[in-house]
Amino acid sequence: MAAYSNDLRQRAVQAYLDGEGSQRQLAQRFKISPTTLLNWLNRFRQTGALDPAPHGGGAPAKLDAQGITYLQHLID
């Protein structure tokens, strides 16, 4: 799943800061979960930015360089 756009993050957080509604109301308005809005607000309060966190990197590789070489040898 792709990250939400920075534009959406900024509009939702700014609407909350401007007092345009509760977190739940704004979550419904912007079609996001209340937890998502809460996470954005917390990130904004802590860092002053709304950029998404970098990707976690996924699972580590099952094979090291030697294993990959051996597998390539078997395929050839």
All heavy atoms as a GROMACS GRO file, in nm:
protein
  592
    1MET      N    1   0.084  -0.118   0.000
    1MET     CA    2   0.000   0.000   0.000
    1MET      C    3   0.088   0.124   0.000
    1MET      O    4   0.185   0.134   0.075
    1MET     CB    5  -0.088  -0.002   0.125
    1MET     CG    6  -0.184   0.112   0.131
    1MET     SD    7  -0.293   0.094   0.271
    1MET     CE    8  -0.290   0.259   0.331
    2ALA      N    9   0.055   0.218  -0.082
    2ALA     CA   10   0.132   0.341  -0.093
    2ALA      C   11   0.101   0.433   0.026
    2ALA      O   12  -0.007   0.428   0.084
    2ALA     CB   13   0.100   0.412  -0.223
    3ALA      N   14   0.197   0.517   0.058
    3ALA     CA   15   0.178   0.613   0.166
    3ALA      C   16   0.078   0.721   0.121
    3ALA      O   17   0.065   0.750   0.002
    3ALA     CB   18   0.312   0.678   0.201
    4TYR      N   19   0.009   0.779   0.217
    4TYR     CA   20  -0.081   0.890   0.186
    4TYR      C   21   0.002   1.009   0.139
    4TYR      O   22   0.115   1.028   0.182
    4TYR     CB   23  -0.162   0.930   0.310
    4TYR     CG   24  -0.268   0.830   0.350
    4TYR    CD1   25  -0.251   0.749   0.461
    4TYR    CD2   26  -0.386   0.820   0.278
    4TYR    CE1   27  -0.351   0.658   0.499
    4TYR    CE2   28  -0.486   0.731   0.314
    4TYR     CZ   29  -0.467   0.650   0.425
    4TYR     OH   30  -0.564   0.562   0.462
    5SER      N   31  -0.057   1.092   0.055
    5SER     CA   32   0.014   1.208   0.002
    5SER      C   33   0.041   1.310   0.112
    5SER      O   34  -0.034   1.320   0.210
    5SER     CB   35  -0.066   1.274  -0.110
    5SER     OG   36  -0.180   1.338  -0.057
    6ASN      N   37   0.149   1.386   0.093
    6ASN     CA   38   0.181   1.491   0.190
    6ASN      C   39   0.072   1.598   0.191
    6ASN      O   40   0.045   1.657   0.295
    6ASN     CB   41   0.316   1.554   0.158
    6ASN     CG   42   0.431   1.466   0.204
    6ASN    OD1   43   0.412   1.371   0.278
    6ASN    ND2   44   0.550   1.498   0.158
    7ASP      N   45   0.008   1.620   0.076
    7ASP     CA   46  -0.100   1.718   0.069
    7ASP      C   47  -0.215   1.679   0.161
    7ASP      O   48  -0.266   1.762   0.236
    7ASP     CB   49  -0.148   1.732  -0.075
    7ASP     CG   50  -0.264   1.828  -0.088
    7ASP    OD1   51  -0.247   1.945  -0.049
    7ASP    OD2   52  -0.372   1.786  -0.134
    8LEU      N   53  -0.254   1.552   0.157
    8LEU     CA   54  -0.362   1.505   0.244
    8LEU      C   55  -0.321   1.516   0.390
    8LEU      O   56  -0.401   1.560   0.474
    8LEU     CB   57  -0.398   1.360   0.210
    8LEU     CG   58  -0.502   1.295   0.300
    8LEU    CD1   59  -0.637   1.367   0.290
    8LEU    CD2   60  -0.518   1.148   0.266
    9ARG      N   61  -0.200   1.478   0.421
    9ARG     CA   62  -0.151   1.487   0.559
    9ARG      C   63  -0.158   1.632   0.608
    9ARG      O   64  -0.206   1.658   0.719
    9ARG     CB   65  -0.006   1.438   0.566
    9ARG     CG   66   0.012   1.292   0.539
    9ARG     CD   67   0.158   1.259   0.517
    9ARG     NE   68   0.177   1.122   0.479
    9ARG     CZ   69   0.219   1.027   0.561
    9ARG    NH1   70   0.252   1.056   0.684
    9ARG    NH2   71   0.231   0.904   0.521
   10GLN      N   72  -0.110   1.725   0.525
   10GLN     CA   73  -0.109   1.866   0.564
   10GLN      C   74  -0.250   1.921   0.582
   10GLN      O   75  -0.277   1.993   0.678
   10GLN     CB   76  -0.033   1.948   0.461
   10GLN     CG   77   0.116   1.919   0.460
   10GLN     CD   78   0.188   1.982   0.344
   10GLN    OE1   79   0.126   2.038   0.253
   10GLN    NE2   80   0.320   1.971   0.343
   11ARG      N   81  -0.340   1.887   0.489
   11ARG     CA   82  -0.478   1.938   0.499
   11ARG      C   83  -0.548   1.886   0.623
   11ARG      O   84  -0.617   1.961   0.692
   11ARG     CB   85  -0.556   1.902   0.374
   11ARG     CG   86  -0.514   1.984   0.252
   11ARG     CD   87  -0.599   1.959   0.128
   11ARG     NE   88  -0.583   1.822   0.081
   11ARG     CZ   89  -0.682   1.736   0.060
   11ARG    NH1   90  -0.807   1.772   0.078
   11ARG    NH2   91  -0.658   1.614   0.016
   12ALA      N   92  -0.530   1.757   0.654
   12ALA     CA   93  -0.596   1.697   0.769
   12ALA      C   94  -0.543   1.754   0.900
   12ALA      O   95  -0.620   1.791   0.989
   12ALA     CB   96  -0.579   1.545   0.766
   13VAL      N   97  -0.412   1.764   0.912
   13VAL     CA   98  -0.353   1.818   1.035
   13VAL      C   99  -0.387   1.966   1.051
   13VAL      O  100  -0.423   2.010   1.160
   13VAL     CB  101  -0.200   1.794   1.037
   13VAL    CG1  102  -0.133   1.873   1.149
   13VAL    CG2  103  -0.171   1.645   1.051
   14GLN      N  104  -0.381   2.041   0.943
   14GLN     CA  105  -0.414   2.183   0.951
   14GLN      C  106  -0.560   2.204   0.990
   14GLN      O  107  -0.592   2.293   1.068
   14GLN     CB  108  -0.383   2.254   0.819
   14GLN     CG  109  -0.389   2.405   0.830
   14GLN     CD  110  -0.287   2.459   0.930
   14GLN    OE1  111  -0.170   2.426   0.925
   14GLN    NE2  112  -0.335   2.542   1.021
   15ALA      N  113  -0.648   2.120   0.938
   15ALA     CA  114  -0.790   2.130   0.974
   15ALA      C  115  -0.809   2.106   1.123
   15ALA      O  116  -0.887   2.176   1.190
   15ALA     CB  117  -0.872   2.030   0.893
   16TYR      N  118  -0.735   2.010   1.178
   16TYR     CA  119  -0.744   1.984   1.322
   16TYR      C  120  -0.690   2.103   1.401
   16TYR      O  121  -0.752   2.147   1.498
   16TYR     CB  122  -0.670   1.856   1.359
   16TYR     CG  123  -0.678   1.828   1.506
   16TYR    CD1  124  -0.794   1.775   1.562
   16TYR    CD2  125  -0.572   1.858   1.592
   16TYR    CE1  126  -0.803   1.752   1.698
   16TYR    CE2  127  -0.581   1.836   1.727
   16TYR     CZ  128  -0.697   1.783   1.780
   16TYR     OH  129  -0.706   1.760   1.916
   17LEU      N  130  -0.575   2.155   1.359
   17LEU     CA  131  -0.515   2.268   1.430
   17LEU      C  132  -0.602   2.393   1.421
   17LEU      O  133  -0.602   2.475   1.513
   17LEU     CB  134  -0.375   2.297   1.373
   17LEU     CG  135  -0.271   2.186   1.394
   17LEU    CD1  136  -0.141   2.223   1.324
   17LEU    CD2  137  -0.248   2.158   1.541
   18ASP      N  138  -0.678   2.406   1.312
   18ASP     CA  139  -0.768   2.520   1.295
   18ASP      C  140  -0.900   2.501   1.368
   18ASP      O  141  -0.986   2.589   1.363
   18ASP     CB  142  -0.795   2.546   1.146
   18ASP     CG  143  -0.673   2.599   1.072
   18ASP    OD1  144  -0.578   2.645   1.139
   18ASP    OD2  145  -0.672   2.592   0.948
   19GLY      N  146  -0.919   2.386   1.433
   19GLY     CA  147  -1.040   2.361   1.510
   19GLY      C  148  -1.162   2.333   1.425
   19GLY      O  149  -1.275   2.364   1.465
   20GLU      N  150  -1.142   2.274   1.308
   20GLU     CA  151  -1.254   2.248   1.217
   20GLU      C  152  -1.335   2.124   1.255
   20GLU      O  153  -1.434   2.094   1.189
   20GLU     CB  154  -1.203   2.235   1.073
   20GLU     CG  155  -1.144   2.364   1.021
   20GLU     CD  156  -1.092   2.351   0.879
   20GLU    OE1  157  -1.134   2.257   0.808
   20GLU    OE2  158  -1.009   2.434   0.839
   21GLY      N  159  -1.295   2.055   1.358
   21GLY     CA  160  -1.369   1.937   1.402
   21GLY      C  161  -1.284   1.850   1.492
   21GLY      O  162  -1.166   1.876   1.513
   22SER      N  163  -1.347   1.746   1.545
   22SER     CA  164  -1.274   1.651   1.629
   22SER      C  165  -1.190   1.560   1.540
   22SER      O  166  -1.207   1.556   1.418
   22SER     CB  167  -1.372   1.568   1.711
   22SER     OG  168  -1.444   1.480   1.626
   23GLN      N  169  -1.103   1.484   1.603
   23GLN     CA  170  -1.022   1.390   1.526
   23GLN      C  171  -1.110   1.291   1.451
   23GLN      O  172  -1.086   1.261   1.334
   23GLN     CB  173  -0.925   1.315   1.619
   23GLN     CG  174  -0.815   1.403   1.672
   23GLN     CD  175  -0.722   1.330   1.766
   23GLN    OE1  176  -0.717   1.207   1.768
   23GLN    NE2  177  -0.646   1.405   1.845
   24ARG      N  178  -1.213   1.243   1.517
   24ARG     CA  179  -1.303   1.146   1.453
   24ARG      C  180  -1.377   1.209   1.335
   24ARG      O  181  -1.388   1.149   1.227
   24ARG     CB  182  -1.402   1.090   1.555
   24ARG     CG  183  -1.489   0.978   1.501
   24ARG     CD  184  -1.570   0.912   1.612
   24ARG     NE  185  -1.490   0.856   1.717
   24ARG     CZ  186  -1.428   0.738   1.710
   24ARG    NH1  187  -1.436   0.666   1.602
   24ARG    NH2  188  -1.358   0.694   1.812
   25GLN      N  189  -1.427   1.329   1.352
   25GLN     CA  190  -1.498   1.398   1.244
   25GLN      C  191  -1.406   1.423   1.125
   25GLN      O  192  -1.445   1.403   1.010
   25GLN     CB  193  -1.555   1.531   1.294
   25GLN     CG  194  -1.668   1.518   1.392
   25GLN     CD  195  -1.702   1.650   1.458
   25GLN    OE1  196  -1.618   1.740   1.469
   25GLN    NE2  197  -1.826   1.663   1.505
   26LEU      N  198  -1.285   1.469   1.153
   26LEU     CA  199  -1.192   1.496   1.045
   26LEU      C  200  -1.145   1.369   0.976
   26LEU      O  201  -1.123   1.368   0.855
   26LEU     CB  202  -1.073   1.578   1.097
   26LEU     CG  203  -1.110   1.720   1.142
   26LEU    CD1  204  -0.993   1.786   1.212
   26LEU    CD2  205  -1.158   1.803   1.024
   27ALA      N  206  -1.132   1.262   1.052
   27ALA     CA  207  -1.094   1.134   0.991
   27ALA      C  208  -1.202   1.091   0.891
   27ALA      O  209  -1.170   1.046   0.780
   27ALA     CB  210  -1.074   1.028   1.099
   28GLN      N  211  -1.328   1.107   0.928
   28GLN     CA  212  -1.437   1.073   0.836
   28GLN      C  213  -1.434   1.166   0.714
   28GLN      O  214  -1.452   1.122   0.601
   28GLN     CB  215  -1.571   1.083   0.906
   28GLN     CG  216  -1.595   0.971   1.004
   28GLN     CD  217  -1.727   0.987   1.078
   28GLN    OE1  218  -1.783   1.096   1.087
   28GLN    NE2  219  -1.777   0.876   1.132
   29ARG      N  220  -1.412   1.294   0.738
   29ARG     CA  221  -1.410   1.392   0.630
   29ARG      C  222  -1.300   1.363   0.528
   29ARG      O  223  -1.322   1.372   0.408
   29ARG     CB  224  -1.390   1.532   0.690
   29ARG     CG  225  -1.378   1.641   0.589
   29ARG     CD  226  -1.374   1.776   0.659
   29ARG     NE  227  -1.291   1.870   0.589
   29ARG     CZ  228  -1.251   1.985   0.639
   29ARG    NH1  229  -1.286   2.020   0.762
   29ARG    NH2  230  -1.175   2.065   0.569
   30PHE      N  231  -1.182   1.323   0.577
   30PHE     CA  232  -1.069   1.298   0.487
   30PHE      C  233  -1.056   1.150   0.448
   30PHE      O  234  -0.963   1.112   0.379
   30PHE     CB  235  -0.939   1.348   0.550
   30PHE     CG  236  -0.930   1.498   0.556
   30PHE    CD1  237  -0.954   1.567   0.675
   30PHE    CD2  238  -0.900   1.572   0.443
   30PHE    CE1  239  -0.946   1.705   0.681
   30PHE    CE2  240  -0.892   1.710   0.447
   30PHE     CZ  241  -0.916   1.777   0.567
   31LYS      N  242  -1.152   1.068   0.495
   31LYS     CA  243  -1.157   0.926   0.461
   31LYS      C  244  -1.030   0.852   0.501
   31LYS      O  245  -0.969   0.778   0.424
   31LYS     CB  246  -1.187   0.906   0.313
   31LYS     CG  247  -1.325   0.959   0.274
   31LYS     CD  248  -1.352   0.939   0.127
   31LYS     CE  249  -1.490   0.981   0.083
   31LYS     NZ  250  -1.553   1.092   0.140
   32ILE      N  251  -0.989   0.876   0.627
   32ILE     CA  252  -0.877   0.805   0.688
   32ILE      C  253  -0.923   0.754   0.823
   32ILE      O  254  -1.028   0.796   0.872
   32ILE     CB  255  -0.754   0.898   0.705
   32ILE    CG1  256  -0.789   1.021   0.788
   32ILE    CG2  257  -0.696   0.938   0.569
   32ILE    CD1  258  -0.672   1.110   0.821
   33SER      N  259  -0.846   0.667   0.884
   33SER     CA  260  -0.885   0.618   1.017
   33SER      C  261  -0.847   0.722   1.123
   33SER      O  262  -0.750   0.798   1.103
   33SER     CB  263  -0.817   0.485   1.047
   33SER     OG  264  -0.681   0.504   1.077
   34PRO      N  265  -0.919   0.724   1.233
   34PRO     CA  266  -0.883   0.816   1.342
   34PRO      C  267  -0.740   0.792   1.392
   34PRO      O  268  -0.670   0.885   1.428
   34PRO     CB  269  -0.986   0.787   1.451
   34PRO     CG  270  -1.103   0.731   1.377
   34PRO     CD  271  -1.045   0.654   1.262
   35THR      N  272  -0.697   0.666   1.392
   35THR     CA  273  -0.562   0.634   1.436
   35THR      C  274  -0.458   0.695   1.343
   35THR      O  275  -0.353   0.742   1.388
   35THR     CB  276  -0.543   0.481   1.445
   35THR    OG1  277  -0.642   0.429   1.534
   35THR    CG2  278  -0.406   0.445   1.495
   36THR      N  279  -0.486   0.694   1.214
   36THR     CA  280  -0.394   0.754   1.117
   36THR      C  281  -0.378   0.903   1.145
   36THR      O  282  -0.266   0.954   1.149
   36THR     CB  283  -0.443   0.731   0.973
   36THR    OG1  284  -0.446   0.591   0.948
   36THR    CG2  285  -0.355   0.801   0.872
   37LEU      N  286  -0.488   0.971   1.167
   37LEU     CA  287  -0.482   1.114   1.198
   37LEU      C  288  -0.406   1.137   1.327
   37LEU      O  289  -0.322   1.227   1.336
   37LEU     CB  290  -0.621   1.176   1.205
   37LEU     CG  291  -0.626   1.325   1.237
   37LEU    CD1  292  -0.543   1.406   1.137
   37LEU    CD2  293  -0.769   1.375   1.240
   38LEU      N  294  -0.431   1.055   1.428
   38LEU     CA  295  -0.360   1.068   1.555
   38LEU      C  296  -0.210   1.049   1.534
   38LEU      O  297  -0.129   1.124   1.590
   38LEU     CB  298  -0.414   0.967   1.656
   38LEU     CG  299  -0.345   0.966   1.792
   38LEU    CD1  300  -0.363   1.100   1.862
   38LEU    CD2  301  -0.400   0.853   1.877
   39ASN      N  302  -0.172   0.951   1.454
   39ASN     CA  303  -0.029   0.928   1.426
   39ASN      C  304   0.033   1.048   1.356
   39ASN      O  305   0.146   1.088   1.388
   39ASN     CB  306  -0.010   0.803   1.340
   39ASN     CG  307  -0.040   0.676   1.416
   39ASN    OD1  308  -0.039   0.672   1.538
   39ASN    ND2  309  -0.067   0.570   1.343
   40TRP      N  310  -0.039   1.107   1.261
   40TRP     CA  311   0.012   1.226   1.192
   40TRP      C  312   0.028   1.342   1.289
   40TRP      O  313   0.126   1.415   1.284
   40TRP     CB  314  -0.080   1.266   1.079
   40TRP     CG  315  -0.084   1.169   0.964
   40TRP    CD1  316  -0.001   1.063   0.941
   40TRP    CD2  317  -0.178   1.169   0.858
   40TRP    NE1  318  -0.037   0.998   0.827
   40TRP    CE2  319  -0.146   1.061   0.773
   40TRP    CE3  320  -0.286   1.249   0.825
   40TRP    CZ2  321  -0.218   1.032   0.657
   40TRP    CZ3  322  -0.358   1.219   0.711
   40TRP    CH2  323  -0.324   1.112   0.627
   41LEU      N  324  -0.070   1.361   1.377
   41LEU     CA  325  -0.062   1.469   1.474
   41LEU      C  326   0.057   1.448   1.568
   41LEU      O  327   0.130   1.543   1.598
   41LEU     CB  328  -0.192   1.479   1.554
   41LEU     CG  329  -0.312   1.532   1.477
   41LEU    CD1  330  -0.440   1.508   1.556
   41LEU    CD2  331  -0.295   1.678   1.444
   42ASN      N  332   0.076   1.326   1.614
   42ASN     CA  333   0.190   1.297   1.702
   42ASN      C  334   0.323   1.321   1.631
   42ASN      O  335   0.415   1.380   1.689
   42ASN     CB  336   0.183   1.153   1.754
   42ASN     CG  337   0.075   1.135   1.858
   42ASN    OD1  338   0.034   1.230   1.925
   42ASN    ND2  339   0.027   1.013   1.873
   43ARG      N  340   0.332   1.277   1.505
   43ARG     CA  341   0.456   1.297   1.429
   43ARG      C  342   0.482   1.448   1.411
   43ARG      O  343   0.595   1.494   1.425
   43ARG     CB  344   0.447   1.231   1.292
   43ARG     CG  345   0.574   1.247   1.209
   43ARG     CD  346   0.559   1.186   1.072
   43ARG     NE  347   0.515   1.049   1.080
   43ARG     CZ  348   0.596   0.944   1.061
   43ARG    NH1  349   0.720   0.962   1.030
   43ARG    NH2  350   0.548   0.822   1.071
   44PHE      N  351   0.375   1.524   1.381
   44PHE     CA  352   0.390   1.667   1.362
   44PHE      C  353   0.434   1.735   1.492
   44PHE      O  354   0.521   1.822   1.491
   44PHE     CB  355   0.259   1.728   1.312
   44PHE     CG  356   0.267   1.874   1.286
   44PHE    CD1  357   0.337   1.923   1.177
   44PHE    CD2  358   0.205   1.965   1.371
   44PHE    CE1  359   0.346   2.059   1.152
   44PHE    CE2  360   0.214   2.101   1.348
   44PHE     CZ  361   0.284   2.148   1.238
   45ARG      N  362   0.378   1.694   1.603
   45ARG     CA  363   0.414   1.753   1.732
   45ARG      C  364   0.558   1.720   1.770
   45ARG      O  365   0.628   1.803   1.829
   45ARG     CB  366   0.319   1.704   1.841
   45ARG     CG  367   0.180   1.761   1.830
   45ARG     CD  368   0.087   1.702   1.934
   45ARG     NE  369  -0.049   1.750   1.915
   45ARG     CZ  370  -0.157   1.674   1.921
   45ARG    NH1  371  -0.147   1.544   1.948
   45ARG    NH2  372  -0.276   1.725   1.902
   46GLN      N  373   0.603   1.600   1.739
   46GLN     CA  374   0.737   1.557   1.778
   46GLN      C  375   0.846   1.607   1.685
   46GLN      O  376   0.955   1.642   1.729
   46GLN     CB  377   0.744   1.404   1.784
   46GLN     CG  378   0.662   1.345   1.897
   46GLN     CD  379   0.653   1.194   1.889
   46GLN    OE1  380   0.701   1.132   1.796
   46GLN    NE2  381   0.588   1.135   1.988
   47THR      N  382   0.818   1.609   1.554
   47THR     CA  383   0.922   1.641   1.457
   47THR      C  384   0.896   1.771   1.380
   47THR      O  385   0.988   1.821   1.317
   47THR     CB  386   0.938   1.528   1.354
   47THR    OG1  387   0.820   1.520   1.274
   47THR    CG2  388   0.964   1.395   1.422
   48GLY      N  389   0.772   1.817   1.379
   48GLY     CA  390   0.738   1.935   1.300
   48GLY      C  391   0.720   1.904   1.153
   48GLY      O  392   0.701   1.993   1.072
   49ALA      N  393   0.728   1.775   1.116
   49ALA     CA  394   0.714   1.734   0.976
   49ALA      C  395   0.606   1.627   0.965
   49ALA      O  396   0.570   1.562   1.063
   49ALA     CB  397   0.846   1.679   0.924
   50LEU      N  398   0.555   1.610   0.845
   50LEU     CA  399   0.451   1.510   0.821
   50LEU      C  400   0.493   1.405   0.719
   50LEU      O  401   0.413   1.322   0.680
   50LEU     CB  402   0.323   1.580   0.771
   50LEU     CG  403   0.253   1.665   0.874
   50LEU    CD1  404   0.144   1.748   0.808
   50LEU    CD2  405   0.194   1.578   0.982
   51ASP      N  406   0.619   1.410   0.677
   51ASP     CA  407   0.666   1.314   0.577
   51ASP      C  408   0.652   1.171   0.630
   51ASP      O  409   0.670   1.145   0.749
   51ASP     CB  410   0.813   1.340   0.543
   51ASP     CG  411   0.833   1.475   0.479
   51ASP    OD1  412   0.740   1.522   0.410
   51ASP    OD2  413   0.940   1.534   0.499
   52PRO      N  414   0.620   1.077   0.541
   52PRO     CA  415   0.609   0.938   0.585
   52PRO      C  416   0.744   0.885   0.631
   52PRO      O  417   0.850   0.929   0.586
   52PRO     CB  418   0.561   0.864   0.460
   52PRO     CG  419   0.588   0.954   0.346
   52PRO     CD  420   0.592   1.093   0.399
   53ALA      N  421   0.740   0.789   0.721
   53ALA     CA  422   0.862   0.725   0.770
   53ALA      C  423   0.924   0.644   0.657
   53ALA      O  424   0.852   0.593   0.569
   53ALA     CB  425   0.831   0.636   0.889
   54PRO      N  426   1.055   0.628   0.656
   54PRO     CA  427   1.116   0.546   0.552
   54PRO      C  428   1.073   0.401   0.564
   54PRO      O  429   1.033   0.355   0.671
   54PRO     CB  430   1.266   0.562   0.576
   54PRO     CG  431   1.279   0.612   0.715
   54PRO     CD  432   1.151   0.682   0.748
   55HIS      N  433   1.081   0.330   0.455
   55HIS     CA  434   1.042   0.190   0.452
   55HIS      C  435   1.130   0.111   0.547
   55HIS      O  436   1.250   0.136   0.558
   55HIS     CB  437   1.056   0.136   0.309
   55HIS     CG  438   1.003  -0.002   0.293
   55HIS    ND1  439   1.078  -0.113   0.319
   55HIS    CD2  440   0.881  -0.048   0.256
   55HIS    CE1  441   1.007  -0.222   0.296
   55HIS    NE2  442   0.886  -0.184   0.258
   56GLY      N  443   1.070   0.015   0.615
   56GLY     CA  444   1.142  -0.065   0.714
   56GLY      C  445   1.245  -0.160   0.657
   56GLY      O  446   1.326  -0.215   0.730
   57GLY      N  447   1.243  -0.187   0.527
   57GLY     CA  448   1.343  -0.271   0.467
   57GLY      C  449   1.299  -0.413   0.438
   57GLY      O  450   1.362  -0.482   0.360
   58GLY      N  451   1.194  -0.460   0.500
   58GLY     CA  452   1.145  -0.594   0.473
   58GLY      C  453   1.228  -0.702   0.540
   58GLY      O  454   1.316  -0.676   0.621
   59ALA      N  455   1.200  -0.824   0.504
   59ALA     CA  456   1.269  -0.939   0.563
   59ALA      C  457   1.411  -0.949   0.509
   59ALA      O  458   1.437  -0.918   0.393
   59ALA     CB  459   1.192  -1.067   0.531
   60PRO      N  460   1.506  -0.996   0.593
   60PRO     CA  461   1.642  -1.013   0.544
   60PRO      C  462   1.651  -1.126   0.442
   60PRO      O  463   1.570  -1.218   0.443
   60PRO     CB  464   1.722  -1.046   0.671
   60PRO     CG  465   1.621  -1.098   0.768
   60PRO     CD  466   1.491  -1.031   0.733
   61ALA      N  467   1.751  -1.119   0.357
   61ALA     CA  468   1.769  -1.221   0.254
   61ALA      C  469   1.799  -1.357   0.319
   61ALA      O  470   1.866  -1.365   0.422
   61ALA     CB  471   1.884  -1.181   0.163
   62LYS      N  472   1.748  -1.462   0.257
   62LYS     CA  473   1.769  -1.598   0.308
   62LYS      C  474   1.907  -1.651   0.270
   62LYS      O  475   1.961  -1.738   0.335
   62LYS     CB  476   1.663  -1.693   0.254
   62LYS     CG  477   1.522  -1.655   0.290
   62LYS     CD  478   1.491  -1.690   0.432
   62LYS     CE  479   1.345  -1.658   0.458
   62LYS     NZ  480   1.309  -1.669   0.595
   63LEU      N  481   1.962  -1.599   0.159
   63LEU     CA  482   2.092  -1.645   0.110
   63LEU      C  483   2.196  -1.535   0.120
   63LEU      O  484   2.168  -1.419   0.091
   63LEU     CB  485   2.082  -1.688  -0.037
   63LEU     CG  486   1.993  -1.809  -0.068
   63LEU    CD1  487   1.984  -1.829  -0.218
   63LEU    CD2  488   2.046  -1.934  -0.001
   64ASP      N  489   2.317  -1.573   0.160
   64ASP     CA  490   2.427  -1.478   0.155
   64ASP      C  491   2.492  -1.485   0.017
   64ASP      O  492   2.444  -1.556  -0.072
   64ASP     CB  493   2.528  -1.507   0.266
   64ASP     CG  494   2.589  -1.648   0.258
   64ASP    OD1  495   2.561  -1.721   0.160
   64ASP    OD2  496   2.664  -1.684   0.349
   65ALA      N  497   2.600  -1.412  -0.004
   65ALA     CA  498   2.664  -1.408  -0.135
   65ALA      C  499   2.710  -1.547  -0.179
   65ALA      O  500   2.696  -1.584  -0.296
   65ALA     CB  501   2.782  -1.312  -0.132
   66GLN      N  502   2.764  -1.625  -0.087
   66GLN     CA  503   2.811  -1.760  -0.121
   66GLN      C  504   2.693  -1.847  -0.162
   66GLN      O  505   2.701  -1.923  -0.258
   66GLN     CB  506   2.883  -1.822  -0.002
   66GLN     CG  507   2.940  -1.960  -0.029
   66GLN     CD  508   3.009  -2.018   0.093
   66GLN    OE1  509   3.009  -1.958   0.200
   66GLN    NE2  510   3.067  -2.136   0.076
   67GLY      N  511   2.581  -1.837  -0.093
   67GLY     CA  512   2.462  -1.915  -0.127
   67GLY      C  513   2.408  -1.878  -0.264
   67GLY      O  514   2.364  -1.964  -0.340
   68ILE      N  515   2.410  -1.751  -0.297
   68ILE     CA  516   2.362  -1.707  -0.427
   68ILE      C  517   2.452  -1.761  -0.538
   68ILE      O  518   2.405  -1.808  -0.641
   68ILE     CB  519   2.354  -1.552  -0.432
   68ILE    CG1  520   2.243  -1.504  -0.339
   68ILE    CG2  521   2.331  -1.502  -0.575
   68ILE    CD1  522   2.238  -1.355  -0.320
   69THR      N  523   2.583  -1.757  -0.514
   69THR     CA  524   2.678  -1.811  -0.612
   69THR      C  525   2.654  -1.960  -0.633
   69THR      O  526   2.653  -2.009  -0.747
   69THR     CB  527   2.823  -1.786  -0.565
   69THR    OG1  528   2.841  -1.646  -0.546
   69THR    CG2  529   2.924  -1.838  -0.666
   70TYR      N  530   2.634  -2.034  -0.525
   70TYR     CA  531   2.610  -2.178  -0.534
   70TYR      C  532   2.480  -2.206  -0.609
   70TYR      O  533   2.474  -2.293  -0.696
   70TYR     CB  534   2.605  -2.240  -0.394
   70TYR     CG  535   2.576  -2.388  -0.395
   70TYR    CD1  536   2.671  -2.477  -0.443
   70TYR    CD2  537   2.454  -2.437  -0.351
   70TYR    CE1  538   2.644  -2.615  -0.445
   70TYR    CE2  539   2.427  -2.572  -0.353
   70TYR     CZ  540   2.523  -2.661  -0.400
   70TYR     OH  541   2.496  -2.795  -0.403
   71LEU      N  542   2.376  -2.129  -0.580
   71LEU     CA  543   2.248  -2.147  -0.648
   71LEU      C  544   2.262  -2.118  -0.798
   71LEU      O  545   2.209  -2.192  -0.881
   71LEU     CB  546   2.141  -2.055  -0.587
   71LEU     CG  547   2.002  -2.064  -0.642
   71LEU    CD1  548   1.946  -2.206  -0.626
   71LEU    CD2  549   1.911  -1.963  -0.575
   72GLN      N  550   2.336  -2.013  -0.831
   72GLN     CA  551   2.359  -1.981  -0.972
   72GLN      C  552   2.433  -2.093  -1.041
   72GLN      O  553   2.403  -2.128  -1.155
   72GLN     CB  554   2.438  -1.849  -0.985
   72GLN     CG  555   2.453  -1.802  -1.128
   72GLN     CD  556   2.320  -1.770  -1.194
   72GLN    OE1  557   2.234  -1.706  -1.136
   72GLN    NE2  558   2.301  -1.818  -1.316
   73HIS      N  559   2.530  -2.156  -0.970
   73HIS     CA  560   2.604  -2.270  -1.024
   73HIS      C  561   2.509  -2.386  -1.053
   73HIS      O  562   2.518  -2.452  -1.158
   73HIS     CB  563   2.713  -2.313  -0.927
   73HIS     CG  564   2.782  -2.441  -0.964
   73HIS    ND1  565   2.871  -2.448  -1.068
   73HIS    CD2  566   2.774  -2.564  -0.911
   73HIS    CE1  567   2.914  -2.573  -1.077
   73HIS    NE2  568   2.856  -2.646  -0.983
   74LEU      N  569   2.415  -2.413  -0.962
   74LEU     CA  570   2.318  -2.521  -0.982
   74LEU      C  571   2.227  -2.494  -1.101
   74LEU      O  572   2.193  -2.586  -1.176
   74LEU     CB  573   2.233  -2.541  -0.855
   74LEU     CG  574   2.305  -2.600  -0.734
   74LEU    CD1  575   2.210  -2.602  -0.614
   74LEU    CD2  576   2.355  -2.740  -0.763
   75ILE      N  577   2.187  -2.369  -1.117
   75ILE     CA  578   2.098  -2.333  -1.227
   75ILE      C  579   2.170  -2.348  -1.361
   75ILE      O  580   2.111  -2.399  -1.458
   75ILE     CB  581   2.046  -2.189  -1.211
   75ILE    CG1  582   1.953  -2.181  -1.091
   75ILE    CG2  583   1.976  -2.141  -1.337
   75ILE    CD1  584   1.914  -2.042  -1.052
   76ASP      N  585   2.298  -2.308  -1.365
   76ASP     CA  586   2.374  -2.320  -1.491
   76ASP      C  587   2.393  -2.466  -1.525
   76ASP      O  588   2.386  -2.512  -1.631
   76ASP     CB  589   2.510  -2.250  -1.479
   76ASP     CG  590   2.494  -2.100  -1.470
   76ASP    OD1  591   2.390  -2.048  -1.512
   76ASP    OD2  592   2.588  -2.034  -1.418
   0.00000   0.00000   0.00000
